Amino acid sequence: MTKHFMLQKGGALWPDDETGLERLRRLGDDTLVEVDVKQRRNIKFSRKFWKMMTLVWTQTALQDRHHDVEALVRSFKLEIGVVVPTVRANGEVRVDPGSIAFDKMDEAEFEAFYTNAVKIIVRDFLGGGPDDEIGLRNEIEEIIR
């Protein structure tokens, strides 16, 4: 199966290049096709998340509980529910942190993960509410510029 990139305009998907356009022409009108819609993640958005987590780790007492930022992120994955259940040889089910890698989460899924991470930081470490979530997001934006 060949992948083609599309642009969404006016509620319709349009080929991003001539190859995609030619592929659609060969299908003909009124042909039903299966489309897997994914919006690839933005590297800047991923960097913003890791910068935020690094700041949380370095500016709180979390270094006593998590030996590095990656360990902190694993705990957030568990808290948010990004998990992979694994059945051990003895039948016991273990829940391990899942992946937030680019090929595992598209932009929308990562946005939901990021939003939940911000809520946890504000609630558990800053003692704030929804207005503080906006402030934290703005602060991180300023830092990565």
MDTraj code that builds the backbone (N, CA, C; nanometers):
import mdtraj as md
import numpy as np

residues = "MET THR LYS HIS PHE MET LEU GLN LYS GLY GLY ALA LEU TRP PRO ASP ASP GLU THR GLY LEU GLU ARG LEU ARG ARG LEU GLY ASP ASP THR LEU VAL GLU VAL ASP VAL LYS GLN ARG ARG ASN ILE LYS PHE SER ARG LYS PHE TRP LYS MET MET THR LEU VAL TRP THR GLN THR ALA LEU GLN ASP ARG HIS HIS ASP VAL GLU ALA LEU VAL ARG SER PHE LYS LEU GLU ILE GLY VAL VAL VAL PRO THR VAL ARG ALA ASN GLY GLU VAL ARG VAL ASP PRO GLY SER ILE ALA PHE ASP LYS MET ASP GLU ALA GLU PHE GLU ALA PHE TYR THR ASN ALA VAL LYS ILE ILE VAL ARG ASP PHE LEU GLY GLY GLY PRO ASP ASP GLU ILE GLY LEU ARG ASN GLU ILE GLU GLU ILE ILE ARG".split()
xyz = np.array([
    [0.0838, -0.1180, 0.0000],
    [0.0000, 0.0000, 0.0000],
    [0.0885, 0.1246, 0.0000],
    [0.0604, 0.2151, -0.0867],
    [0.1357, 0.3389, -0.0983],
    [0.0695, 0.4460, -0.0125],
    [0.1504, 0.5179, 0.0627],
    [0.0982, 0.6282, 0.1430],
    [0.1041, 0.7567, 0.0621],
    [0.0022, 0.8381, 0.0798],
    [-0.0021, 0.9698, 0.0180],
    [-0.0419, 1.0707, 0.1247],
    [0.0136, 1.1881, 0.1172],
    [-0.0216, 1.2938, 0.2108],
    [-0.1307, 1.3802, 0.1492],
    [-0.2226, 1.4219, 0.2352],
    [-0.3362, 1.5011, 0.1911],
    [-0.3454, 1.6281, 0.2745],
    [-0.4083, 1.7293, 0.2180],
    [-0.4377, 1.8534, 0.2884],
    [-0.5875, 1.8611, 0.3078],
    [-0.6324, 1.9033, 0.4256],
    [-0.7744, 1.9192, 0.4517],
    [-0.8124, 2.0623, 0.4196],
    [-0.9060, 2.0777, 0.3276],
    [-0.9546, 2.2107, 0.2893],
    [-1.1050, 2.2015, 0.2671],
    [-1.1779, 2.2848, 0.3372],
    [-1.3223, 2.2904, 0.3171],
    [-1.3944, 2.1599, 0.3451],
    [-1.3446, 2.0819, 0.4389],
    [-1.4106, 1.9569, 0.4746],
    [-1.3791, 1.8412, 0.3811],
    [-1.2833, 1.8601, 0.2905],
    [-1.2443, 1.7539, 0.1979],
    [-1.0930, 1.7353, 0.2031],
    [-1.0482, 1.6158, 0.1661],
    [-0.9047, 1.5889, 0.1589],
    [-0.8577, 1.6023, 0.0147],
    [-0.7470, 1.6729, -0.0022],
    [-0.6904, 1.6979, -0.1351],
    [-0.5472, 1.6473, -0.1396],
    [-0.5058, 1.5873, -0.2502],
    [-0.3685, 1.5370, -0.2608],
    [-0.2671, 1.6492, -0.2413],
    [-0.1587, 1.6146, -0.1753],
    [-0.0524, 1.7098, -0.1463],
    [0.0452, 1.7245, -0.2632],
    [0.0433, 1.6292, -0.3544],
    [0.1368, 1.6334, -0.4665],
    [0.0751, 1.5661, -0.5898],
    [0.1466, 1.5715, -0.7004],
    [0.0973, 1.5150, -0.8275],
    [0.0811, 1.3635, -0.8202],
    [0.1677, 1.2974, -0.7469],
    [0.1587, 1.1510, -0.7356],
    [0.0278, 1.1100, -0.6691],
    [-0.0070, 1.1796, -0.5624],
    [-0.1323, 1.1517, -0.4942],
    [-0.2522, 1.1841, -0.5816],
    [-0.2440, 1.2933, -0.6563],
    [-0.3517, 1.3317, -0.7471],
    [-0.3711, 1.2260, -0.8552],
    [-0.2632, 1.1785, -0.9110],
    [-0.2708, 1.0749, -1.0141],
    [-0.3309, 0.9464, -0.9584],
    [-0.2936, 0.9108, -0.8380],
    [-0.3484, 0.7898, -0.7738],
    [-0.5004, 0.8021, -0.7595],
    [-0.5488, 0.9193, -0.7167],
    [-0.6931, 0.9395, -0.7038],
    [-0.7633, 0.9342, -0.8399],
    [-0.7013, 0.9902, -0.9423],
    [-0.7605, 0.9872, -1.0770],
    [-0.7794, 0.8437, -1.1253],
    [-0.6803, 0.7579, -1.0956],
    [-0.6895, 0.6178, -1.1385],
    [-0.8020, 0.5435, -1.0679],
    [-0.8389, 0.5872, -0.9485],
    [-0.9480, 0.5215, -0.8764],
    [-1.0824, 0.5447, -0.9439],
    [-1.0995, 0.6596, -1.0016],
    [-1.2269, 0.6920, -1.0647],
    [-1.3252, 0.7506, -0.9645],
    [-1.4297, 0.8135, -1.0168],
    [-1.5317, 0.8754, -0.9324],
    [-1.6130, 0.7714, -0.8578],
    [-1.6628, 0.8117, -0.7424],
    [-1.7520, 0.7299, -0.6600],
    [-1.6913, 0.5967, -0.6171],
    [-1.5584, 0.5905, -0.6064],
    [-1.4929, 0.4702, -0.5576],
    [-1.4737, 0.4831, -0.4068],
    [-1.5209, 0.3843, -0.3342],
    [-1.5071, 0.3840, -0.1896],
    [-1.3668, 0.3354, -0.1532],
    [-1.2943, 0.4136, -0.0730],
    [-1.1599, 0.3755, -0.0292],
    [-1.1514, 0.3865, 0.1218],
    [-1.0588, 0.3160, 0.1807],
    [-1.0338, 0.3256, 0.3243],
    [-0.9229, 0.4266, 0.3470],
    [-0.9439, 0.5169, 0.4414],
    [-0.8458, 0.6203, 0.4710],
    [-0.8134, 0.6146, 0.6196],
    [-0.6868, 0.6118, 0.6522],
    [-0.6424, 0.6153, 0.7911],
    [-0.5890, 0.7563, 0.8156],
    [-0.6675, 0.8404, 0.8821],
    [-0.6317, 0.9804, 0.9000],
    [-0.5441, 0.9956, 1.0239],
    [-0.4236, 1.0448, 1.0039],
    [-0.3309, 1.0718, 1.1127],
    [-0.2635, 1.2046, 1.0862],
    [-0.2539, 1.2837, 1.1894],
    [-0.1789, 1.4084, 1.1771],
    [-0.0462, 1.3859, 1.2471],
    [0.0598, 1.3884, 1.1725],
    [0.1923, 1.3643, 1.2285],
    [0.2254, 1.4697, 1.3321],
    [0.2993, 1.4271, 1.4326],
    [0.3336, 1.5178, 1.5407],
    [0.4377, 1.6194, 1.4985],
    [0.4265, 1.7320, 1.5620],
    [0.5180, 1.8421, 1.5415],
    [0.6348, 1.8262, 1.6398],
    [0.7564, 1.8299, 1.5899],
    [0.8753, 1.8126, 1.6740],
    [0.8822, 1.9217, 1.7807],
    [0.8370, 2.0436, 1.7480],
    [0.8408, 2.1528, 1.8452],
    [0.7496, 2.1215, 1.9645],
    [0.6356, 2.0610, 1.9366],
    [0.5417, 2.0245, 2.0425],
    [0.6039, 1.9196, 2.1346],
    [0.6734, 1.8253, 2.0768],
    [0.7409, 1.7219, 2.1561],
    [0.8517, 1.7840, 2.2421],
    [0.9289, 1.8744, 2.1824],
    [1.0339, 1.9444, 2.2573],
    [0.9753, 2.0228, 2.3740],
    [0.8602, 2.0843, 2.3515],
    [0.7930, 2.1628, 2.4554],
    [0.7578, 2.0728, 2.5742],
    [0.7065, 1.9539, 2.5461],
    [0.6725, 1.8597, 2.6525],
    [0.7961, 1.8216, 2.7339],
    [0.9041, 1.7846, 2.6648],
    [1.0244, 1.7410, 2.7366],
    [1.0876, 1.8561, 2.8153],
    [1.0806, 1.9771, 2.7637],
    [1.1314, 2.0932, 2.8364],
    [1.0498, 2.1142, 2.9632],
    [0.9181, 2.1025, 2.9525],
    [0.8306, 2.1186, 3.0682],
    [0.8624, 2.0130, 3.1745],
    [0.8792, 1.8896, 3.1315],
    [0.9062, 1.7826, 3.2275],
    [1.0437, 1.7996, 3.2928],
    [1.1395, 1.8488, 3.2176],
    [1.2725, 1.8747, 3.2731],
    [1.2646, 1.9842, 3.3788],
    [1.1881, 2.0891, 3.3506],
    [1.1710, 2.1965, 3.4486],
    [1.1035, 2.1450, 3.5757],
    [1.0006, 2.0655, 3.5600],
    [0.9312, 2.0093, 3.6772],
    [1.0272, 1.9252, 3.7588],
    [1.1055, 1.8423, 3.6917],
    [1.1981, 1.7531, 3.7621],
    [1.3070, 1.8322, 3.8355],
    [1.3612, 1.9345, 3.7704],
    [1.4717, 2.0086, 3.8311],
    [1.4270, 2.1070, 3.9382],
    [1.3023, 2.1547, 3.9310],
    [1.2582, 2.2592, 4.0235],
    [1.1672, 2.2082, 4.1352],
    [1.1589, 2.0778, 4.1509],
    [1.0776, 2.0215, 4.2589],
    [1.1593, 1.9155, 4.3321],
    [1.1002, 1.8565, 4.4305],
    [1.1671, 1.7511, 4.5081],
    [1.1568, 1.6147, 4.4397],
    [1.1179, 1.6121, 4.3162],
    [1.0982, 1.4853, 4.2458],
    [1.2263, 1.4079, 4.2219],
    [1.3389, 1.4748, 4.2338],
    [1.4659, 1.4056, 4.2138],
    [1.4869, 1.2967, 4.3187],
    [1.4201, 1.3109, 4.4334],
    [1.4296, 1.2082, 4.5371],
    [1.3529, 1.0820, 4.4977],
    [1.2464, 1.0985, 4.4191],
    [1.1633, 0.9842, 4.3804],
    [1.1945, 0.9306, 4.2411],
    [1.2460, 1.0152, 4.1531],
    [1.2730, 0.9765, 4.0147],
    [1.4176, 1.0122, 3.9822],
    [1.4968, 0.9138, 3.9431],
    [1.6399, 0.9380, 3.9225],
    [1.6717, 1.0226, 3.7998],
    [1.5763, 1.0359, 3.7075],
    [1.5970, 1.1239, 3.5925],
    [1.4617, 1.1640, 3.5338],
    [1.4643, 1.2487, 3.4328],
    [1.3408, 1.2989, 3.3723],
    [1.2619, 1.1858, 3.3076],
    [1.3310, 1.0907, 3.2450],
    [1.2633, 0.9788, 3.1811],
    [1.1818, 0.8983, 3.2823],
    [1.2353, 0.8807, 3.4031],
    [1.1617, 0.8097, 3.5080],
    [1.0372, 0.8882, 3.5484],
    [1.0493, 1.0196, 3.5557],
    [0.9335, 1.1039, 3.5858],
    [0.8272, 1.0899, 3.4770],
    [0.8686, 1.0910, 3.3527],
    [0.7746, 1.0776, 3.2413],
    [0.7062, 0.9410, 3.2462],
    [0.7794, 0.8353, 3.2808],
    [0.7169, 0.7031, 3.2945],
    [0.6059, 0.7056, 3.3990],
    [0.6291, 0.7766, 3.5099],
    [0.5252, 0.7845, 3.6132],
    [0.4041, 0.8619, 3.5633],
    [0.4263, 0.9658, 3.4824],
    [0.3149, 1.0412, 3.4250],
    [0.2359, 0.9539, 3.3280],
    [0.3048, 0.8727, 3.2492],
    [0.2356, 0.7818, 3.1574],
    [0.1414, 0.6902, 3.2346],
    [0.1891, 0.6354, 3.3448],
    [0.1054, 0.5476, 3.4263],
    [-0.0137, 0.6235, 3.4832],
    [0.0104, 0.7440, 3.5325],
    [-0.0950, 0.8268, 3.5911],
    [-0.2020, 0.8627, 3.4880],
    [-0.1588, 0.8931, 3.3678],
    [-0.2502, 0.9371, 3.2622],
    [-0.3200, 0.8186, 3.1946],
    [-0.2583, 0.7014, 3.2023],
    [-0.3195, 0.5827, 3.1421],
    [-0.2588, 0.5412, 3.0100],
    [-0.1399, 0.5895, 2.9810],
    [-0.0676, 0.5439, 2.8625],
    [0.0108, 0.4207, 2.9069],
    [-0.0540, 0.3069, 2.8948],
    [-0.0001, 0.1835, 2.9518],
    [-0.0092, 0.0675, 2.8538],
    [0.0716, -0.0338, 2.8824],
    [0.0696, -0.1585, 2.8084],
    [0.0603, -0.2711, 2.9114],
    [-0.0531, -0.3441, 2.9139],
    [-0.0621, -0.4568, 3.0068],
    [0.0206, -0.5743, 2.9550],
    [0.0923, -0.6383, 3.0449],
    [0.1755, -0.7528, 3.0105],
    [0.1405, -0.8674, 3.1046],
    [0.1128, -0.9852, 3.0482],
    [0.0842, -1.1017, 3.1311],
    [0.2154, -1.1750, 3.1548],
    [0.2506, -1.1880, 3.2820],
    [0.3748, -1.2549, 3.3184],
    [0.3567, -1.4057, 3.3110],
    [0.4662, -1.4785, 3.3171],
    [0.4630, -1.6245, 3.3072],
    [0.3747, -1.6877, 3.4148],
    [0.3667, -1.6253, 3.5319],
    [0.2855, -1.6796, 3.6406],
    [0.1387, -1.6381, 3.6305],
    [0.1008, -1.5692, 3.5227],
    [-0.0369, -1.5268, 3.5023],
    [-0.0687, -1.3886, 3.5571],
    [0.0225, -1.3335, 3.6343],
    [0.0022, -1.1999, 3.6902],
    [0.0071, -1.0958, 3.5786],
    [-0.0852, -1.0004, 3.5839],
    [-0.0872, -0.8931, 3.4846],
    [-0.0112, -0.7741, 3.5412],
    [0.0840, -0.7282, 3.4645],
    [0.1644, -0.6123, 3.5026],
    [0.1334, -0.5003, 3.4049],
    [0.1217, -0.3793, 3.4560],
    [0.0953, -0.2639, 3.3706],
    [0.2226, -0.1809, 3.3620],
    [0.2741, -0.1704, 3.2415],
    [0.3963, -0.0940, 3.2172],
    [0.3620, 0.0346, 3.1426],
    [0.4485, 0.1360, 3.1533],
    [0.4249, 0.2585, 3.0765],
    [0.4252, 0.2283, 2.9270],
    [0.3347, 0.2906, 2.8546],
    [0.3299, 0.2761, 2.7100],
    [0.4238, 0.3755, 2.6426],
    [0.4118, 0.3848, 2.5135],
    [0.5012, 0.4706, 2.4363],
    [0.4313, 0.5996, 2.3929],
    [0.5079, 0.7075, 2.3950],
    [0.4603, 0.8348, 2.3396],
    [0.5428, 0.8713, 2.2161],
    [0.6072, 0.7712, 2.1575],
    [0.6912, 0.7929, 2.0397],
    [0.6081, 0.8444, 1.9232],
    [0.6738, 0.9076, 1.8287],
    [0.6061, 0.9671, 1.7142],
    [0.5211, 0.8654, 1.6386],
    [0.5699, 0.7415, 1.6261],
    [0.4938, 0.6420, 1.5508],
    [0.3832, 0.5766, 1.6334],
    [0.3740, 0.6104, 1.7609],
    [0.2714, 0.5528, 1.8479],
    [0.1574, 0.6492, 1.8789],
    [0.1838, 0.7792, 1.8700],
    [0.0820, 0.8803, 1.8996],
    [0.0840, 0.9866, 1.7918],
    [-0.0338, 1.0161, 1.7383],
    [-0.0401, 1.1257, 1.6432],
    [-0.0545, 1.2572, 1.7204],
    [-0.0707, 1.3669, 1.6497],
    [-0.0757, 1.4992, 1.7120],
    [-0.1907, 1.5120, 1.8118],
    [-0.3088, 1.4620, 1.7741],
    [-0.4264, 1.4730, 1.8621],
    [-0.4074, 1.3914, 1.9903],
    [-0.3543, 1.2716, 1.9782],
    [-0.3310, 1.1875, 2.0964],
    [-0.2260, 1.2502, 2.1873],
    [-0.1209, 1.3057, 2.1264],
    [-0.0167, 1.3679, 2.2067],
    [-0.0690, 1.4945, 2.2744],
    [-0.1548, 1.5688, 2.2064],
    [-0.2160, 1.6885, 2.2662],
    [-0.2944, 1.6503, 2.3911],
    [-0.3702, 1.5411, 2.3848],
    [-0.4470, 1.4952, 2.5014],
    [-0.3524, 1.4541, 2.6142],
    [-0.2442, 1.3854, 2.5809],
    [-0.1453, 1.3453, 2.6799],
    [-0.0817, 1.4686, 2.7443],
    [-0.0424, 1.5651, 2.6621],
    [0.0205, 1.6882, 2.7099],
    [-0.0746, 1.7653, 2.8021],
    [-0.2001, 1.7761, 2.7611],
    [-0.3005, 1.8463, 2.8419],
    [-0.3157, 1.7808, 2.9790],
    [-0.3196, 1.6487, 2.9824],
    [-0.3293, 1.5779, 3.1105],
    [-0.2039, 1.5974, 3.1953],
    [-0.0878, 1.5994, 3.1312],
    [0.0370, 1.6227, 3.2047],
    [0.0366, 1.7616, 3.2681],
    [-0.0093, 1.8623, 3.1942],
    [-0.0183, 1.9990, 3.2477],
    [-0.1115, 2.0016, 3.3685],
    [-0.2250, 1.9341, 3.3585],
    [-0.3206, 1.9308, 3.4703],
    [-0.2582, 1.8685, 3.5945],
    [-0.1845, 1.7605, 3.5775],
    [-0.1194, 1.6942, 3.6910],
    [-0.0148, 1.7860, 3.7537],
    [0.0644, 1.8513, 3.6709],
    [0.1680, 1.9416, 3.7228],
    [0.1041, 2.0538, 3.8036],
    [0.0023, 2.1163, 3.7474],
    [-0.0628, 2.2282, 3.8156],
    [-0.1292, 2.1806, 3.9448],
    [-0.2011, 2.0695, 3.9388],
    [-0.2746, 2.0191, 4.0549],
    [-0.1805, 1.9670, 4.1640],
    [-0.0838, 1.8828, 4.1267],
    [-0.0031, 1.8127, 4.2265],
    [0.1231, 1.8859, 4.2698],
    [0.1755, 1.9748, 4.1854],
    [0.3025, 2.0386, 4.2186],
    [0.2916, 2.1890, 4.2399],
    [0.1926, 2.2512, 4.1782],
    [0.1779, 2.3957, 4.1923],
    [0.0572, 2.4338, 4.2782],
    [-0.0284, 2.3354, 4.3069],
    [-0.1463, 2.3619, 4.3895],
    [-0.2428, 2.4590, 4.3267],
    [-0.2510, 2.4567, 4.1943],
    [-0.3360, 2.5527, 4.1254],
    [-0.4554, 2.4897, 4.0576],
    [-0.5220, 2.5718, 3.9754],
    [-0.6415, 2.5293, 3.9033],
    [-0.6297, 2.5563, 3.7548],
    [-0.7435, 2.5526, 3.6834],
    [-0.7437, 2.5681, 3.5370],
    [-0.6764, 2.6955, 3.4863],
    [-0.6910, 2.8074, 3.5568],
    [-0.6256, 2.9304, 3.5116],
    [-0.4739, 2.9156, 3.5134],
    [-0.4243, 2.8397, 3.6088],
    [-0.2801, 2.8176, 3.6191],
    [-0.2284, 2.7288, 3.5065],
    [-0.3157, 2.6443, 3.4514],
    [-0.2763, 2.5604, 3.3379],
    [-0.2395, 2.6481, 3.2187],
    [-0.3179, 2.7511, 3.1954],
    [-0.2897, 2.8443, 3.0857],
    [-0.1567, 2.9146, 3.1110],
    [-0.1343, 2.9562, 3.2344],
    [-0.0090, 3.0220, 3.2695],
    [0.1115, 2.9319, 3.2470],
    [0.0997, 2.8057, 3.2866],
    [0.2102, 2.7116, 3.2664],
    [0.2369, 2.6907, 3.1175],
    [0.1321, 2.6744, 3.0399],
    [0.1502, 2.6578, 2.8953],
    [0.2213, 2.7791, 2.8353],
    [0.1804, 2.8989, 2.8758],
    [0.2427, 3.0207, 2.8235],
    [0.3886, 3.0309, 2.8659],
    [0.4167, 2.9931, 2.9897],
    [0.5545, 2.9979, 3.0396],
    [0.6447, 2.9040, 2.9606],
    [0.5971, 2.7844, 2.9323],
    [0.6758, 2.6887, 2.8544],
    [0.6974, 2.7412, 2.7133],
    [0.5948, 2.8005, 2.6539],
    [0.6078, 2.8593, 2.5195],
    [0.7190, 2.9638, 2.5170],
    [0.7235, 3.0486, 2.6191],
    [0.8263, 3.1526, 2.6254],
    [0.9656, 3.0921, 2.6384],
    [0.9780, 2.9877, 2.7140],
    [1.1079, 2.9260, 2.7372],
    [1.1657, 2.8648, 2.6096],
    [1.0819, 2.8035, 2.5276],
    [1.1360, 2.7340, 2.4101],
    [1.1525, 2.8230, 2.2874],
    [1.1162, 2.9482, 2.2982],
    [1.1329, 3.0394, 2.1835],
    [1.2753, 3.0756, 2.1631],
])
top = md.Topology()
chain = top.add_chain()
for i, resn in enumerate(residues, 1):
    res = top.add_residue(resn, chain, resSeq=i)
    for name in ("N", "CA", "C"):
        top.add_atom(name, md.element.get_by_symbol(name[0]), res)
traj = md.Trajectory(xyz[None], top)
